[in-house]
Amino acid sequence: MDTYADLIECEDVLLFANAAITSTGQREFHSAAGQQRLSLGFLHRYIHGNYPDLYAATLALDINDHNAAIVIATLLTHPGQGDGRLIARRLARMSPPRVYRLFQRLRHDGVNNRRTRALVRDWLAGRPDLAFDAVKYRAAVKSAVRHAHLRLPGELGDFLFAPSSRARYETPVLEAWRRAHYDKAALYELPYTVAEGFAARHGISRKVFLDRIAPKLTRLERLRLAESAGKDGLDTEADLAAMPLVRLASYVLALPAETRARRRAELVGALRSAAARVAGARAGTWGSVAAVLDDSFSSFGSPVKRRRPLAVALACHYLLEALAGSYRGLWLSGRTDPLQARPSGPTPLGQRVLDALGGRPDMLVIVSDGWDNAPPGLAGEVLRVWRRKLDPGGEVGIVHVNPVYDADQFDVRRLSPMVPTAGIRDAEDLPALVELARFAEGRTGLAELRAYLADRAAQLEAR
């Protein structure tokens, strides 16, 4: 049986998991970037200082890359802490720019123990095309090589540290970089971000450059360029359904309303295809599901995370539609067309929760930042009465997922202690978060949480 200390430990770790999933230290609707960073930094120090083994194990959860990098840097600063294999697996899941920034931070902080050098060496050795990295992230690769005391044989080492020492390179991407200094045609063999600088140096017009570089664009680059490229008459339509679900939702929400209406079939088809891909074998297995989806004004997020909370809600809408046997989505604004969602109005969560529970679904999922204000506190009271009086047996599963970290509370904002709340950043994590939320209900304890973390670590290692 869990002791009181065990319950506190379990609660603290779940609190940290919520923060590490949602917060990126950037400005949110209700808090500035400085507040976010200060609050998040305190949580990292507190959990690491009190529960170092569980702190390390959170790398197996779906915490975002920003917090994963902080956890890894903290563990490497303290020799002997953390599982090296889990750290390596988490590094492998992170984007290359994020990993290179982590290596630069370790160099800046003077963290250069044997384990750190081995991790840097092994990660670089595992890159599918280190020459490509050397061109695209030249300064970062150079910094990592120096920090790990590595010697790169042959022309790759020459390219990083003495690029003018060779008259030509055998590796195509390195030779293209050399020729691009004087040959305009060669720059189109380079990654877009590198070629863009050479195009500006050679005075190539934006339209001509985008026309010719289009085959080299990645899916994400195509999405980022879609609006600006359209102004230049360039068609950069990507395979939208292959995009991550929340990123695709953000792209859709950034389009003007008339564009969304004109491209309805294409956009809805892409969102549903992406959701079906995420749902996989779980499609249609969740029974009857109702969702309360927050499109209030605060779902705008902030200038640096524009419409991010609304994008999470839109992505969850299509994913829940795919997971459910029968589905009903209720937007706070009363809109019935999710494709035309936009941040507006107050947050009447209580009324919408009542509407959703009226149909007694098997599960109710609430996607909101938790700022219930029309009237304040109604949602919490509705959930309290429902759980204590109308459904004490918990026949209707209720989960609140919150995409916004509340810096003042060191957690995501909760609607009611009667309902578990989990932080969410990517809709792909929703099934795992619903599973994790059971720990917040108090029905399972520290031993089960440790077993869950160990199981997630084993799954990560098996990938």
One Martini backbone bead per residue (centre of mass of N, CA, C, O) as a GRO file, in nm:
protein
  463
    1MET     BB    1   0.097   0.035   0.021
    2ASP     BB    2   0.073   0.361  -0.004
    3THR     BB    3   0.212   0.630   0.102
    4TYR     BB    4   0.213   0.961   0.139
    5ALA     BB    5   0.486   0.999  -0.002
    6ASP     BB    6   0.409   0.845  -0.260
    7LEU     BB    7   0.176   1.032  -0.347
    8ILE     BB    8   0.346   1.285  -0.373
    9GLU     BB    9   0.542   1.176  -0.584
   10CYS     BB   10   0.331   1.113  -0.799
   11GLU     BB   11   0.220   1.404  -0.823
   12ASP     BB   12   0.486   1.546  -0.898
   13VAL     BB   13   0.543   1.390  -1.161
   14LEU     BB   14   0.280   1.467  -1.305
   15LEU     BB   15   0.326   1.768  -1.298
   16PHE     BB   16   0.586   1.761  -1.464
   17ALA     BB   17   0.471   1.625  -1.716
   18ASN     BB   18   0.275   1.848  -1.792
   19ALA     BB   19   0.490   2.067  -1.828
   20ALA     BB   20   0.682   1.903  -2.034
   21ILE     BB   21   0.458   1.887  -2.259
   22THR     BB   22   0.364   2.206  -2.287
   23SER     BB   23   0.622   2.364  -2.225
   24THR     BB   24   0.865   2.614  -2.396
   25GLY     BB   25   0.918   2.906  -2.263
   26GLN     BB   26   0.683   3.063  -2.383
   27ARG     BB   27   0.449   3.260  -2.465
   28GLU     BB   28   0.129   3.317  -2.337
   29PHE     BB   29  -0.176   3.442  -2.285
   30HIS     BB   30  -0.126   3.456  -1.941
   31SER     BB   31   0.200   3.450  -2.000
   32ALA     BB   32   0.519   3.511  -1.994
   33ALA     BB   33   0.826   3.397  -2.076
   34GLY     BB   34   0.960   3.443  -1.800
   35GLN     BB   35   0.754   3.281  -1.636
   36GLN     BB   36   0.788   3.014  -1.779
   37ARG     BB   37   1.093   2.971  -1.724
   38LEU     BB   38   1.090   2.994  -1.416
   39SER     BB   39   0.885   2.769  -1.356
   40LEU     BB   40   1.026   2.538  -1.512
   41GLY     BB   41   1.302   2.551  -1.369
   42PHE     BB   42   1.198   2.476  -1.090
   43LEU     BB   43   1.086   2.196  -1.158
   44HIS     BB   44   1.348   2.067  -1.246
   45ARG     BB   45   1.497   2.105  -0.976
   46TYR     BB   46   1.294   1.962  -0.791
   47ILE     BB   47   1.275   1.679  -0.925
   48HIS     BB   48   1.577   1.619  -0.940
   49GLY     BB   49   1.639   1.656  -0.630
   50ASN     BB   50   1.409   1.434  -0.527
   51TYR     BB   51   1.372   1.247  -0.823
   52PRO     BB   52   1.607   1.136  -1.022
   53ASP     BB   53   1.490   0.872  -1.148
   54LEU     BB   54   1.216   0.991  -1.249
   55TYR     BB   55   1.332   1.219  -1.412
   56ALA     BB   56   1.475   1.033  -1.617
   57ALA     BB   57   1.210   0.866  -1.699
   58THR     BB   58   1.057   1.100  -1.859
   59LEU     BB   59   1.188   1.035  -2.142
   60ALA     BB   60   0.954   0.815  -2.206
   61LEU     BB   61   0.783   1.037  -2.252
   62ASP     BB   62   0.590   1.304  -2.424
   63ILE     BB   63   0.797   1.511  -2.410
   64ASN     BB   64   0.931   1.777  -2.514
   65ASP     BB   65   1.225   1.884  -2.655
   66HIS     BB   66   1.291   2.110  -2.460
   67ASN     BB   67   1.278   1.926  -2.198
   68ALA     BB   68   1.460   1.696  -2.289
   69ALA     BB   69   1.716   1.870  -2.306
   70ILE     BB   70   1.723   1.948  -2.007
   71VAL     BB   71   1.738   1.665  -1.891
   72ILE     BB   72   1.996   1.574  -2.033
   73ALA     BB   73   2.181   1.798  -1.929
   74THR     BB   74   2.143   1.731  -1.630
   75LEU     BB   75   2.243   1.436  -1.637
   76LEU     BB   76   2.530   1.499  -1.760
   77THR     BB   77   2.617   1.680  -1.513
   78HIS     BB   78   2.544   1.399  -1.353
   79PRO     BB   79   2.709   1.146  -1.283
   80GLY     BB   80   2.514   0.838  -1.306
   81GLN     BB   81   2.262   0.958  -1.437
   82GLY     BB   82   2.081   0.766  -1.598
   83ASP     BB   83   2.006   0.616  -1.907
   84GLY     BB   84   2.194   0.594  -2.183
   85ARG     BB   85   1.988   0.458  -2.375
   86LEU     BB   86   1.754   0.657  -2.330
   87ILE     BB   87   1.903   0.908  -2.419
   88ALA     BB   88   1.969   0.809  -2.706
   89ARG     BB   89   1.674   0.762  -2.793
   90ARG     BB   90   1.582   1.057  -2.752
   91LEU     BB   91   1.779   1.183  -2.949
   92ALA     BB   92   1.667   1.025  -3.202
   93ARG     BB   93   1.378   1.188  -3.182
   94MET     BB   94   1.514   1.442  -3.238
   95SER     BB   95   1.592   1.713  -3.384
   96PRO     BB   96   1.883   1.818  -3.509
   97PRO     BB   97   1.883   2.115  -3.411
   98ARG     BB   98   1.830   2.044  -3.113
   99VAL     BB   99   2.082   1.873  -3.067
  100TYR     BB  100   2.292   2.087  -3.144
  101ARG     BB  101   2.206   2.285  -2.920
  102LEU     BB  102   2.275   2.097  -2.690
  103PHE     BB  103   2.577   2.070  -2.752
  104GLN     BB  104   2.634   2.375  -2.721
  105ARG     BB  105   2.548   2.390  -2.426
  106LEU     BB  106   2.753   2.189  -2.314
  107ARG     BB  107   2.996   2.353  -2.401
  108HIS     BB  108   2.929   2.616  -2.248
  109ASP     BB  109   2.909   2.446  -1.958
  110GLY     BB  110   3.146   2.220  -1.952
  111VAL     BB  111   3.030   1.940  -2.057
  112ASN     BB  112   3.299   1.669  -2.071
  113ASN     BB  113   3.246   1.387  -2.026
  114ARG     BB  114   3.259   1.066  -2.129
  115ARG     BB  115   2.955   1.031  -2.183
  116THR     BB  116   2.917   1.279  -2.360
  117ARG     BB  117   3.119   1.205  -2.582
  118ALA     BB  118   2.981   0.938  -2.658
  119LEU     BB  119   2.706   1.053  -2.743
  120VAL     BB  120   2.809   1.235  -2.965
  121ARG     BB  121   2.955   1.022  -3.130
  122ASP     BB  122   2.710   0.828  -3.177
  123TRP     BB  123   2.518   1.031  -3.307
  124LEU     BB  124   2.697   1.106  -3.548
  125ALA     BB  125   2.734   0.809  -3.649
  126GLY     BB  126   2.401   0.782  -3.693
  127ARG     BB  127   2.397   0.956  -3.925
  128PRO     BB  128   2.296   0.929  -4.252
  129ASP     BB  129   2.431   1.240  -4.330
  130LEU     BB  130   2.696   1.421  -4.234
  131ALA     BB  131   2.752   1.600  -4.480
  132PHE     BB  132   2.481   1.739  -4.481
  133ASP     BB  133   2.509   1.858  -4.197
  134ALA     BB  134   2.772   2.019  -4.256
  135VAL     BB  135   2.618   2.214  -4.445
  136LYS     BB  136   2.356   2.295  -4.275
  137TYR     BB  137   2.534   2.271  -3.971
  138ARG     BB  138   2.832   2.363  -3.955
  139ALA     BB  139   2.885   2.500  -3.675
  140ALA     BB  140   2.759   2.270  -3.501
  141VAL     BB  141   2.938   2.036  -3.594
  142LYS     BB  142   3.205   2.163  -3.521
  143SER     BB  143   3.144   2.192  -3.217
  144ALA     BB  144   3.093   1.889  -3.157
  145VAL     BB  145   3.367   1.778  -3.247
  146ARG     BB  146   3.537   1.940  -3.050
  147HIS     BB  147   3.398   1.854  -2.781
  148ALA     BB  148   3.454   1.529  -2.845
  149HIS     BB  149   3.739   1.486  -2.974
  150LEU     BB  150   3.726   1.458  -3.287
  151ARG     BB  151   3.825   1.271  -3.590
  152LEU     BB  152   3.780   1.348  -3.919
  153PRO     BB  153   3.812   1.189  -4.194
  154GLY     BB  154   3.911   1.345  -4.454
  155GLU     BB  155   3.699   1.575  -4.615
  156LEU     BB  156   3.519   1.648  -4.372
  157GLY     BB  157   3.739   1.778  -4.200
  158ASP     BB  158   3.823   1.986  -4.411
  159PHE     BB  159   3.549   2.129  -4.444
  160LEU     BB  160   3.530   2.233  -4.145
  161PHE     BB  161   3.855   2.347  -4.106
  162ALA     BB  162   3.954   2.347  -4.444
  163PRO     BB  163   3.783   2.433  -4.719
  164SER     BB  164   4.042   2.548  -4.906
  165SER     BB  165   4.232   2.278  -4.932
  166ARG     BB  166   4.042   2.199  -5.171
  167ALA     BB  167   3.964   2.175  -5.512
  168ARG     BB  168   3.790   1.911  -5.443
  169TYR     BB  169   3.504   1.697  -5.400
  170GLU     BB  170   3.356   1.379  -5.378
  171THR     BB  171   3.127   1.482  -5.227
  172PRO     BB  172   2.853   1.621  -5.358
  173VAL     BB  173   2.764   1.833  -5.138
  174LEU     BB  174   3.044   1.960  -5.105
  175GLU     BB  175   3.088   2.039  -5.403
  176ALA     BB  176   2.837   2.217  -5.427
  177TRP     BB  177   2.928   2.425  -5.219
  178ARG     BB  178   3.184   2.514  -5.366
  179ARG     BB  179   3.045   2.594  -5.645
  180ALA     BB  180   2.827   2.804  -5.532
  181HIS     BB  181   3.024   3.053  -5.521
  182TYR     BB  182   3.020   3.061  -5.872
  183ASP     BB  183   2.767   2.857  -5.926
  184LYS     BB  184   2.433   2.875  -5.968
  185ALA     BB  185   2.352   2.575  -6.024
  186ALA     BB  186   2.467   2.440  -5.756
  187LEU     BB  187   2.257   2.542  -5.535
  188TYR     BB  188   2.027   2.323  -5.623
  189GLU     BB  189   2.195   2.087  -5.450
  190LEU     BB  190   2.101   2.217  -5.192
  191PRO     BB  191   1.977   2.305  -4.922
  192TYR     BB  192   1.757   2.548  -4.881
  193THR     BB  193   1.896   2.719  -4.647
  194VAL     BB  194   2.162   2.740  -4.812
  195ALA     BB  195   2.067   2.833  -5.096
  196GLU     BB  196   1.943   3.106  -5.010
  197GLY     BB  197   2.212   3.253  -4.961
  198PHE     BB  198   2.328   3.219  -5.249
  199ALA     BB  199   2.099   3.360  -5.400
  200ALA     BB  200   2.148   3.637  -5.275
  201ARG     BB  201   2.444   3.665  -5.370
  202HIS     BB  202   2.351   3.627  -5.691
  203GLY     BB  203   2.065   3.774  -5.743
  204ILE     BB  204   1.820   3.590  -5.724
  205SER     BB  205   1.510   3.551  -5.768
  206ARG     BB  206   1.255   3.426  -5.590
  207LYS     BB  207   1.097   3.278  -5.811
  208VAL     BB  208   1.329   3.127  -5.944
  209PHE     BB  209   1.430   2.984  -5.694
  210LEU     BB  210   1.165   2.831  -5.615
  211ASP     BB  211   1.126   2.677  -5.876
  212ARG     BB  212   1.413   2.517  -5.859
  213ILE     BB  213   1.396   2.417  -5.540
  214ALA     BB  214   1.137   2.246  -5.496
  215PRO     BB  215   1.253   1.942  -5.503
  216LYS     BB  216   1.417   2.003  -5.211
  217LEU     BB  217   1.175   2.019  -5.044
  218THR     BB  218   1.025   1.979  -4.766
  219ARG     BB  219   0.732   1.953  -4.615
  220LEU     BB  220   0.777   2.185  -4.412
  221GLU     BB  221   0.879   2.390  -4.618
  222ARG     BB  222   0.622   2.397  -4.786
  223LEU     BB  223   0.438   2.509  -4.566
  224ARG     BB  224   0.598   2.767  -4.495
  225LEU     BB  225   0.587   2.865  -4.815
  226ALA     BB  226   0.297   2.876  -4.920
  227GLU     BB  227   0.223   3.177  -4.891
  228SER     BB  228   0.472   3.318  -5.024
  229ALA     BB  229   0.476   3.150  -5.286
  230GLY     BB  230   0.194   3.230  -5.393
  231LYS     BB  231   0.279   3.527  -5.457
  232ASP     BB  232   0.490   3.402  -5.689
  233GLY     BB  233   0.337   3.153  -5.838
  234LEU     BB  234   0.391   2.901  -5.650
  235ASP     BB  235   0.363   2.551  -5.631
  236THR     BB  236   0.354   2.387  -5.287
  237GLU     BB  237   0.206   2.131  -5.269
  238ALA     BB  238   0.151   1.899  -5.031
  239ASP     BB  239   0.143   1.612  -4.840
  240LEU     BB  240  -0.069   1.664  -4.597
  241ALA     BB  241  -0.133   1.377  -4.466
  242ALA     BB  242   0.185   1.347  -4.374
  243MET     BB  243   0.147   1.536  -4.156
  244PRO     BB  244   0.137   1.648  -3.868
  245LEU     BB  245  -0.155   1.715  -3.718
  246VAL     BB  246  -0.103   1.996  -3.583
  247ARG     BB  247   0.043   2.124  -3.821
  248LEU     BB  248  -0.194   2.098  -4.013
  249ALA     BB  249  -0.393   2.264  -3.843
  250SER     BB  250  -0.226   2.526  -3.852
  251TYR     BB  251  -0.237   2.560  -4.154
  252VAL     BB  252  -0.543   2.581  -4.181
  253LEU     BB  253  -0.586   2.828  -3.977
  254ALA     BB  254  -0.402   3.029  -4.161
  255LEU     BB  255  -0.623   3.035  -4.350
  256PRO     BB  256  -0.851   3.172  -4.508
  257ALA     BB  257  -1.184   3.123  -4.507
  258GLU     BB  258  -1.219   3.107  -4.821
  259THR     BB  259  -1.001   2.891  -4.863
  260ARG     BB  260  -1.126   2.671  -4.690
  261ALA     BB  261  -1.387   2.653  -4.854
  262ARG     BB  262  -1.258   2.589  -5.133
  263ARG     BB  263  -1.067   2.342  -4.985
  264ARG     BB  264  -1.236   2.140  -4.818
  265ALA     BB  265  -1.190   1.854  -4.929
  266GLU     BB  266  -0.884   1.854  -4.899
  267LEU     BB  267  -0.856   1.927  -4.592
  268VAL     BB  268  -1.040   1.713  -4.467
  269GLY     BB  269  -0.899   1.473  -4.595
  270ALA     BB  270  -0.624   1.523  -4.460
  271LEU     BB  271  -0.714   1.516  -4.163
  272ARG     BB  272  -0.838   1.229  -4.174
  273SER     BB  273  -0.587   1.079  -4.270
  274ALA     BB  274  -0.402   1.161  -4.035
  275ALA     BB  275  -0.585   1.044  -3.812
  276ALA     BB  276  -0.586   0.749  -3.915
  277ARG     BB  277  -0.283   0.707  -3.885
  278VAL     BB  278  -0.276   0.750  -3.576
  279ALA     BB  279  -0.491   0.540  -3.491
  280GLY     BB  280  -0.505   0.286  -3.650
  281ALA     BB  281  -0.604   0.006  -3.476
  282ARG     BB  282  -0.796   0.206  -3.288
  283ALA     BB  283  -1.010   0.243  -3.478
  284GLY     BB  284  -1.334   0.242  -3.340
  285THR     BB  285  -1.268   0.154  -3.005
  286TRP     BB  286  -1.408   0.396  -2.805
  287GLY     BB  287  -1.683   0.434  -2.875
  288SER     BB  288  -1.854   0.674  -2.724
  289VAL     BB  289  -1.779   1.021  -2.808
  290ALA     BB  290  -1.713   1.327  -2.642
  291ALA     BB  291  -1.642   1.681  -2.718
  292VAL     BB  292  -1.478   1.964  -2.572
  293LEU     BB  293  -1.402   2.266  -2.758
  294ASP     BB  294  -1.166   2.528  -2.759
  295ASP     BB  295  -1.262   2.864  -2.919
  296SER     BB  296  -1.166   3.083  -2.765
  297PHE     BB  297  -0.971   3.359  -2.745
  298SER     BB  298  -0.730   3.204  -2.591
  299SER     BB  299  -0.669   3.007  -2.845
  300PHE     BB  300  -0.454   3.192  -2.979
  301GLY     BB  301  -0.234   3.248  -2.754
  302SER     BB  302   0.045   3.377  -2.925
  303PRO     BB  303   0.273   3.526  -3.129
  304VAL     BB  304   0.465   3.252  -3.093
  305LYS     BB  305   0.172   3.066  -3.058
  306ARG     BB  306  -0.021   3.065  -3.300
  307ARG     BB  307  -0.306   2.885  -3.249
  308ARG     BB  308  -0.225   2.630  -3.086
  309PRO     BB  309  -0.471   2.546  -2.910
  310LEU     BB  310  -0.663   2.523  -3.156
  311ALA     BB  311  -0.503   2.309  -3.311
  312VAL     BB  312  -0.531   2.090  -3.099
  313ALA     BB  313  -0.840   2.078  -3.105
  314LEU     BB  314  -0.869   2.008  -3.408
  315ALA     BB  315  -0.699   1.750  -3.400
  316CYS     BB  316  -0.869   1.602  -3.182
  317HIS     BB  317  -1.129   1.591  -3.336
  318TYR     BB  318  -1.024   1.399  -3.568
  319LEU     BB  319  -0.913   1.175  -3.384
  320LEU     BB  320  -1.175   1.106  -3.229
  321GLU     BB  321  -1.336   1.034  -3.479
  322ALA     BB  322  -1.149   0.785  -3.540
  323LEU     BB  323  -1.166   0.633  -3.254
  324ALA     BB  324  -1.463   0.630  -3.270
  325GLY     BB  325  -1.772   0.497  -3.314
  326SER     BB  326  -1.900   0.757  -3.184
  327TYR     BB  327  -1.941   1.119  -3.251
  328ARG     BB  328  -1.917   1.440  -3.055
  329GLY     BB  329  -1.867   1.785  -3.129
  330LEU     BB  330  -1.810   2.071  -2.901
  331TRP     BB  331  -1.816   2.406  -2.936
  332LEU     BB  332  -1.816   2.693  -2.758
  333SER     BB  333  -1.940   2.878  -2.996
  334GLY     BB  334  -2.138   2.665  -3.173
  335ARG     BB  335  -1.999   2.552  -3.392
  336THR     BB  336  -2.019   2.306  -3.680
  337ASP     BB  337  -1.745   2.403  -3.830
  338PRO     BB  338  -1.419   2.321  -3.786
  339LEU     BB  339  -1.280   2.462  -4.037
  340GLN     BB  340  -1.393   2.759  -3.908
  341ALA     BB  341  -1.217   2.801  -3.683
  342ARG     BB  342  -1.193   3.057  -3.416
  343PRO     BB  343  -1.088   3.296  -3.203
  344SER     BB  344  -1.367   3.347  -2.969
  345GLY     BB  345  -1.472   3.459  -2.690
  346PRO     BB  346  -1.562   3.293  -2.434
  347THR     BB  347  -1.570   3.023  -2.156
  348PRO     BB  348  -1.844   2.792  -2.163
  349LEU     BB  349  -1.794   2.499  -2.027
  350GLY     BB  350  -2.037   2.410  -1.855
  351GLN     BB  351  -2.256   2.392  -2.079
  352ARG     BB  352  -2.100   2.193  -2.267
  353VAL     BB  353  -2.077   1.963  -2.061
  354LEU     BB  354  -2.378   1.919  -2.030
  355ASP     BB  355  -2.434   1.849  -2.325
  356ALA     BB  356  -2.244   1.600  -2.336
  357LEU     BB  357  -2.364   1.435  -2.085
  358GLY     BB  358  -2.660   1.395  -2.190
  359GLY     BB  359  -2.559   1.133  -2.377
  360ARG     BB  360  -2.387   0.929  -2.230
  361PRO     BB  361  -2.097   0.860  -2.283
  362ASP     BB  362  -1.814   0.676  -2.254
  363MET     BB  363  -1.659   0.953  -2.339
  364LEU     BB  364  -1.497   1.254  -2.214
  365VAL     BB  365  -1.336   1.524  -2.392
  366ILE     BB  366  -1.136   1.799  -2.280
  367VAL     BB  367  -1.028   2.089  -2.475
  368SER     BB  368  -0.845   2.308  -2.259
  369ASP     BB  369  -0.711   2.581  -2.061
  370GLY     BB  370  -0.934   2.623  -1.804
  371TRP     BB  371  -1.078   2.917  -1.845
  372ASP     BB  372  -1.352   2.941  -1.669
  373ASN     BB  373  -1.591   3.238  -1.746
  374ALA     BB  374  -1.918   3.135  -1.832
  375PRO     BB  375  -1.919   3.102  -1.562
  376PRO     BB  376  -1.727   3.084  -1.305
  377GLY     BB  377  -1.696   2.734  -1.217
  378LEU     BB  378  -1.915   2.556  -1.359
  379ALA     BB  379  -1.760   2.306  -1.456
  380GLY     BB  380  -1.672   2.205  -1.176
  381GLU     BB  381  -1.961   2.167  -1.065
  382VAL     BB  382  -2.065   1.970  -1.276
  383LEU     BB  383  -1.848   1.750  -1.220
  384ARG     BB  384  -1.908   1.706  -0.924
  385VAL     BB  385  -2.206   1.620  -0.947
  386TRP     BB  386  -2.165   1.390  -1.145
  387ARG     BB  387  -1.971   1.215  -0.971
  388ARG     BB  388  -2.143   1.210  -0.693
  389LYS     BB  389  -2.456   1.173  -0.808
  390LEU     BB  390  -2.483   1.054  -1.122
  391ASP     BB  391  -2.162   0.904  -1.145
  392PRO     BB  392  -2.000   0.728  -0.913
  393GLY     BB  393  -1.892   0.479  -1.105
  394GLY     BB  394  -1.769   0.585  -1.381
  395GLU     BB  395  -1.905   0.524  -1.669
  396VAL     BB  396  -1.795   0.803  -1.747
  397GLY     BB  397  -1.527   0.902  -1.907
  398ILE     BB  398  -1.303   1.167  -1.788
  399VAL     BB  399  -1.101   1.407  -1.978
  400HIS     BB  400  -0.847   1.656  -1.940
  401VAL     BB  401  -0.690   1.850  -2.194
  402ASN     BB  402  -0.393   2.067  -2.184
  403PRO     BB  403  -0.202   2.311  -2.389
  404VAL     BB  404  -0.148   2.492  -2.117
  405TYR     BB  405   0.078   2.651  -1.915
  406ASP     BB  406   0.074   2.740  -1.567
  407ALA     BB  407   0.302   2.928  -1.407
  408ASP     BB  408   0.163   2.984  -1.125
  409GLN     BB  409   0.084   2.657  -1.078
  410PHE     BB  410   0.288   2.444  -1.204
  411ASP     BB  411   0.058   2.384  -1.424
  412VAL     BB  412  -0.214   2.279  -1.545
  413ARG     BB  413  -0.528   2.372  -1.570
  414ARG     BB  414  -0.801   2.291  -1.368
  415LEU     BB  415  -1.145   2.205  -1.324
  416SER     BB  416  -1.124   1.933  -1.136
  417PRO     BB  417  -1.065   1.689  -0.887
  418MET     BB  418  -1.269   1.475  -1.036
  419VAL     BB  419  -1.070   1.527  -1.287
  420PRO     BB  420  -0.844   1.446  -1.505
  421THR     BB  421  -0.527   1.605  -1.597
  422ALA     BB  422  -0.356   1.671  -1.910
  423GLY     BB  423  -0.100   1.738  -2.095
  424ILE     BB  424  -0.077   1.891  -2.433
  425ARG     BB  425   0.071   1.910  -2.773
  426ASP     BB  426   0.007   1.641  -2.930
  427ALA     BB  427  -0.236   1.446  -3.067
  428GLU     BB  428  -0.072   1.176  -3.078
  429ASP     BB  429  -0.077   1.163  -2.744
  430LEU     BB  430  -0.368   1.107  -2.645
  431PRO     BB  431  -0.383   0.803  -2.574
  432ALA     BB  432  -0.151   0.817  -2.359
  433LEU     BB  433  -0.287   1.036  -2.178
  434VAL     BB  434  -0.535   0.877  -2.098
  435GLU     BB  435  -0.365   0.664  -1.956
  436LEU     BB  436  -0.210   0.859  -1.758
  437ALA     BB  437  -0.465   0.986  -1.608
  438ARG     BB  438  -0.519   0.754  -1.399
  439PHE     BB  439  -0.305   0.856  -1.191
  440ALA     BB  440  -0.468   1.127  -1.118
  441GLU     BB  441  -0.718   0.966  -0.974
  442GLY     BB  442  -0.591   0.753  -0.751
  443ARG     BB  443  -0.611   0.437  -0.850
  444THR     BB  444  -0.305   0.470  -0.868
  445GLY     BB  445   0.039   0.437  -0.798
  446LEU     BB  446   0.378   0.437  -0.776
  447ALA     BB  447   0.430   0.150  -0.879
  448GLU     BB  448   0.267   0.187  -1.143
  449LEU     BB  449   0.427   0.427  -1.249
  450ARG     BB  450   0.701   0.289  -1.267
  451ALA     BB  451   0.603   0.065  -1.460
  452TYR     BB  452   0.517   0.254  -1.687
  453LEU     BB  453   0.792   0.384  -1.740
  454ALA     BB  454   0.940   0.119  -1.802
  455ASP     BB  455   0.761   0.041  -2.043
  456ARG     BB  456   0.819   0.292  -2.216
  457ALA     BB  457   1.124   0.245  -2.232
  458ALA     BB  458   1.103  -0.031  -2.375
  459GLN     BB  459   0.952   0.072  -2.625
  460LEU     BB  460   1.168   0.275  -2.715
  461GLU     BB  461   1.399   0.060  -2.751
  462ALA     BB  462   1.230  -0.121  -2.968
  463ARG     BB  463   1.222   0.093  -3.217
   0.00000   0.00000   0.00000
